Amino acid sequence: MSADLPKHAEIVIIGGGVAGTSLAWQLGRLGKRDIVLLEREKLTSGTSWHAAGLIMQMRSTHSATEIARENALVYPTLAAETGQETGYVQRGTLAIARSDARVTELKRRATIAKSFGIEANLLSATEAKAMYPGLESSLVKQALFIARDGQLNPVDTVMAFVAGARRAGTRIFENTPVDTVTRGPDGYLLRTSAGEIACETLVIACGLWTRDFAARLGAVVPLNPCEHFYVVTEAMEIATPDLPVLRDTDGYVYIKEDAGKLLVGAFEPQAKPLSVRALPARTGFIELPDDWDHFSLPYLNACESVPALEQVGISHFMNGPESFTPDTNFIIGELPGLPRCFVSAGYNSEGFEVAPGASRALAEWIIAGEATMDLADYDVARFHRFQGNVAYTSARAGESLSSIFHMHWPNYQRTSARPIRRGPLHDRVATAGACFGESLGWERANWFGAPGTRPHDIYDFHRPNWFGPVADECRAVRENLGLFEQSSFGKQLIQGRDACKLLQRLCANDVDVEPGRVVYTHMLNRRGGIEVDVTVNRLADDEYMVVSSAACLPRDRAWVQRHIAPGELVVSTDVTSGWAVLSIQGPHSREFLQGLTGTDLSNEAFPFAASREIDLGYARVLANRLTFVGELGWELYIPSEFAPDIYDLLVTEGAKFNLKHAGYHALEHMRCERAYREFGLELTPDDTPYEAGLGFTVKTEKPGGFIGLDAVAPQRGKALPKRLVGFMLDDPTLTLHKDEVIRRNSQIVGYLRAGVFSFTLGRAIGMGYVRHDEGVPAALLEQGGLEIEIEGPCHTATASLQAFFDPKGARTRG
């Protein structure tokens, strides 16, 4: 499109699909002018050209909906702004439920919609039939209609982004493949068929090929293509222009009107992963062979929901490659270890739906130097290097495609590419009856059945099959003694002359303590939001162990490494696999452990948050007096080679105390009882410690300050308009999960970040942020009028700024 490739540009974007072009457009809207976009073939030629063009605002979670709903703001005005028609129309989406479980899911989605002000109406089968005359209403138990959802022409929409970007000065070069890319001291140098170009900022947005391109720079971007299918029928009388998009997720299909025909697409239960190397040599406008054997299941389901499909021919069978990520979240952000090198890829066949929001967020990140909103679920830094393994990404990609239409059960566990990471105690824990879940590849005990059995999850929104066993585990920990296997904790050693200096700059708490102390702290962004939630154990003057939850380690470590200043002598080392962790929790934990070690475990000699090396069995272990369940207890960090013997010792001697194994479900239930916060739920980059009720972790007066101090210091001692609040339902028969709406005097004031049924309290409890312009003091909560909306109806609840269980923390410090 442009004539001669320049020698330099501030920003170079690689990829001419919806990801790259929408980013160039958003950057231009924010004032960036020196941008070059390189496309190796023709614009849209990767996967954008064969997209179905569905535009939906709603997702299954609040964070995903926050990104997706931007499309309803952008697409209605894009043609007028750019002068290029997009074919965008708002005909709505009609989602139907064939099963009772899917009815519950639709009701929960309707609740999420309300908290965003998205119009979403639950309909009966008769009402759905009136809206979609060709529908077989006898299949329908309930439907959900979202009026402002739409559809568009993908190629025209990309050209609209192109037109808008060019107006802002972006220069676009087609048929310009990048042969090599190298990192230099001031940015990146790209060699292309049209010459060389240098840039300060590089963005890799080349769809299916992003993984391989990023690998040239040593980066991991785990995504893999799958075959993705839709068919277009011949002309049909029922295919009128006013039809909404029909989503039959129980049947794995969606159906949309397309120029007097019906387009039937699928997210089938068993997808077909592809190897990039197996794709045709031609890299643009790839179309794969038909596969009716594979597509027959969803198409037969489509014929059930719209019987007229049985009588019509097929004009085109489309099979095109689309890329999918291991967790079905797209990938944006700065690549770890590559300053000013960003990625935008892995949109899981939903690129047009999320591109406006994702590209706006990434454009702001590029300009501001850090994310301006909560993007933790989408940050490329969330991945571990093992997730770049091709066999892993292939297996996970297939499940990710299928998961788009599967039931979004609470605590749902992926089944593909498992087991991968098994700690040194895995087999012993399995023998003890563990039902495993997975986090960042780690196999972890979620709950325990009877020893010798093979327990498995039976999912349910209200009473899953593990409720009884987890209730027993919680009771054992609260009343006696429990053993948690937590070797998946992420552990990084921060070592070197400037280790303390670095951590003091990053941490809101004061971590310049004497060796042998553990500090709970957060690392904040410049907005004061929580980016990292960790414990910091000072082992020596120049050495710390920083402990993260399993899933957070890669991102936490990237945050630390990104902030090491030039000239600072600091090394971060992932030592997760070197240490097993066994946690002994409960009122009898001191009595039990004291019989196994000569170290004085009394409160005076071993206070809360102390860390000591102790002799245990034939090993020397690091014992930290900590808890995440709200009981007296110790976390034992054991060199991995000693772990089996120590485990056997604890279990054998624990039999005298009736010690019981407990898993991560029990941990979650008990930490909510004690109102302990968790990153990704109550703590996100959009939440400050003061808003989260964790002001005690912020040391505003410590020497040298810390990143985020200017943002949080004014919040100290103030009545904030947003505050984390605990809720306990009055009705003991109900269950909470998360995302339920909080109402005050019938007005929406927030939503729950987490919810569980408390087996200790006999009621469902949860935590969520309440907004009130004049602040959220205890007196406001005592006035009442607070309710929780669950799947439609509202239910009364008690609200509190303190934990409902042991609010003063007396049990942990005895």
Sequence and secondary structure as in RCSB ss.txt:
>XXXX:A:sequence
MSADLPKHAEIVIIGGGVAGTSLAWQLGRLGKRDIVLLEREKLTSGTSWHAAGLIMQMRSTHSATEIARENALVY
PTLAAETGQETGYVQRGTLAIARSDARVTELKRRATIAKSFGIEANLLSATEAKAMYPGLESSLVKQALFIARDG
QLNPVDTVMAFVAGARRAGTRIFENTPVDTVTRGPDGYLLRTSAGEIACETLVIACGLWTRDFAARLGAVVPLNP
CEHFYVVTEAMEIATPDLPVLRDTDGYVYIKEDAGKLLVGAFEPQAKPLSVRALPARTGFIELPDDWDHFSLPYL
NACESVPALEQVGISHFMNGPESFTPDTNFIIGELPGLPRCFVSAGYNSEGFEVAPGASRALAEWIIAGEATMDL
ADYDVARFHRFQGNVAYTSARAGESLSSIFHMHWPNYQRTSARPIRRGPLHDRVATAGACFGESLGWERANWFGA
PGTRPHDIYDFHRPNWFGPVADECRAVRENLGLFEQSSFGKQLIQGRDACKLLQRLCANDVDVEPGRVVYTHMLN
RRGGIEVDVTVNRLADDEYMVVSSAACLPRDRAWVQRHIAPGELVVSTDVTSGWAVLSIQGPHSREFLQGLTGTD
LSNEAFPFAASREIDLGYARVLANRLTFVGELGWELYIPSEFAPDIYDLLVTEGAKFNLKHAGYHALEHMRCERA
YREFGLELTPDDTPYEAGLGFTVKTEKPGGFIGLDAVAPQRGKALPKRLVGFMLDDPTLTLHKDEVIRRNSQIVG
YLRAGVFSFTLGRAIGMGYVRHDEGVPAALLEQGGLEIEIEGPCHTATASLQAFFDPKGARTRG
>XXXX:A:secstr
  SS  SEEEEEEE  SHHHHHHHHHHHHTT   EEEE SSSTTTTTGGG   EE    SSHHHHHHHTTHHHHH
HHHHHHHS     B   EEEEESSHHHHHHHHHHHHHHHHTT  EEEE HHHHHHHSTT  GGG SEEEEETT E
E  HHHHHHHHHHHHHHTT EEESS  EEEEEEETTEEEEEETTEEEEEEEEEE  GGGHHHHHHTTT     EE
EEEEEEEES  TT  TT  EEEEGGGTEEEEEETTEEEEEE  SS EE  GGGS S  SS      HHHHHHHHH
HHHHHSGGGGG  EEEEEEEEEEE TTS  EEEE TTSTTEEEEE  TT HHHHHHHHHHHHHHHHHHSS SS  
TTTBGGG  GGGG HHHHHHHHHHHHHHTTS   TT    SS S B  TTHHHHHHTTEEEEEETTEEEEEEE S
TT        SS  TTHHHHHHHHHHHHHS EEEE TT EEEEEESTTHHHHHHHHBSS     TTBEEEEEEE 
TTS EEEEEEEEEEETTEEEEEE GGGHHHHHHHHHHT  TT   EEEE GGGEEEEEEESTTHHHHHHTT SS 
 STTTS TTBEEEEEETTEEEEEE   SSSSSEEEEEEEGGGHHHHHHHHHHHHGGGT EE  HHHHHHHHHHTT
   BTTTB TT  TTTTT GGG  TTSTT  TTHHHHGGGTTS  SEEEEEEEES TT    S  EEEETTEEEE
EEEEEEEETTTTEEEEEEEEE TT   HHHHHT  EEEE SSSEEEEEEESS SSSTT GGG  
